[in-house]
């Protein structure tokens, strides 16, 4: 039954996932919206390896079933608490999640925003094609937004 009993203190089992969760929250916020919705093979490699790199930081020297459950429970509680806080305080959502970024306004590409989001013209062209628009139709676009989830939404001008 030793496999059920955590091998490190309960406080450590709570603090470690908390710190890793907050680190990832800040890291993904700084990485930008594009990383979430338009994953390249390189981004996938980072995502897969980061979970392995941070595993030991979360569990420490504890491989017990009980310790894993406590750590996972802490992550669920933290995520649920943060979700409820964001729902209750919309200003907190803007701080933690950011806002949609305008990529095209009135048919004109907002290049500083593309640079800030590390988005290439080719990626913008691809997003427009997904909306059935050729590159020479960019002047028809009232607004194109890079949403918080990394997707691009396009609103056309009225005919």
N, C-alpha and C positions, 0 to 999 in steps of 0.2 A: 504493500500500500504506500510505500515511499514515493511512488510516481505521482501520487495525488497531492503531496504536500510541497508547497513552494520552498525552494532552497535559499531564497533571499527574503528580506523583510517585505511585508505587505506594502509599506510606504514606498519602498524602492520599486515594487511592481506597479504602483500607481504613477509615480513620478516619471519613470523612464518613458512609457508610452505618451504621456502628456507632453514631455519635452520634444520627442520625435514628431508628434502630431503638429505641434506649433511650428517647429522647424520646417516641416513640409508645407504647411499652410503659407508661411512667409515665402518659401522658395518658389512655390508655384505661382504665388501672387506676383513676385518679381520676374518670373520667367515670361509672363505675358499670356494673353488669351489664346494666341495662335497655337501654343504648345498643347492646349487641351483638345482642340477640335480638329487640327490638321496634323496628325502625327505622322512623321516620317519614320523610316526604319531606324534612323539614328535615335530619334526620340523614344521609340519603343525599347531600344537597347538600354537607354538611360533609365527608363521606367522599371524595366525588369531587374537591372543590376542594383538600382538604388534600394529596392526592397530587400535584396540580399545583404547589401552593405549595412543597412540600418537594422536588420533583424537582431544582431547581437547587441546593438545599442538599446533595443527595446526589452530584450529578455535577460540580458546580462549573463551570468553563469547558471541560469536556471532553465532546465529543460523539463521541468515537471508539468504534468497535465494541469494541475491546479494553478501554477504560475502562469501558464499560457492562457487559461480561462480568465484569470484576474486581469492580465494585460489586455486581452481582447475586450473584456467588459468595460475597461477604462476607456478604450477607443470609442466604443459604441455610446457610452455615457457622454463623453466629451463632444462627439459629433452631434448627438441629439441636443445637447445643451446649446451648442453653438448655432445649430439650425433654428432653435426656438428663439435665441437672442436676436438673430438676424431678422426673423419674422416680426418680432416685437419692436425692434429698433431699426428701421430702414436705413438710417444713416450709417449704422454699423456695417450693413451690407455693402454700401458704397466704399467704405474703407477696406473691407476684407476682400470683396470680389471685384471692385472697380466698376466701371461703366462701359457701355458699348462705345466703340471708337468709329468715328466717321471716316470712311475710306474714299468715298466719292460724294461730292456735294454739288448739285445742279450741273451734273455732267462733267465736273472737273475733279481730277484725282487729287486728293489731299496727301501729297507726298511726304510731308513731315510725319503724318500719322502712320503711313506705311513704314517709314524708317523706324519709328518708335516701336511698332509692333513686329519689326523684323519680318516684314512680308514683302515678297518680291512682286514685280509687275506680272510675272508669269503665274504666280499663285492667284493674284487678283483676276487675271484673265480666265483662269480655270474656274474660279468662283462664279464669274459672270456666265460662263458657258453652262454651268449647272443650272442657271436660271434661264437658259435658252437665249442668251444674248451673245452676239459676236462682239469682238473688240471695237469694231467701228460703230457700234451702237451705244457706246458709253455716254454719248450726249443725251440719250433717252433716260438716263438714270437720274432720278431726283436725289436719291440718297442710297448709299450702300454702307452697311454697318458691319463691323466685326463684333459679334455678340460675345457675351461673357463666356459662353461655352465653346468659342472658337469657330462657330459657323458664321457665314456671311449672309445677311439678308439684303435684298435689293428691292427698292421702291421706285417704280417708274413714274416719270412725269405724266400728267394728264394729257391725252391727245388734243 
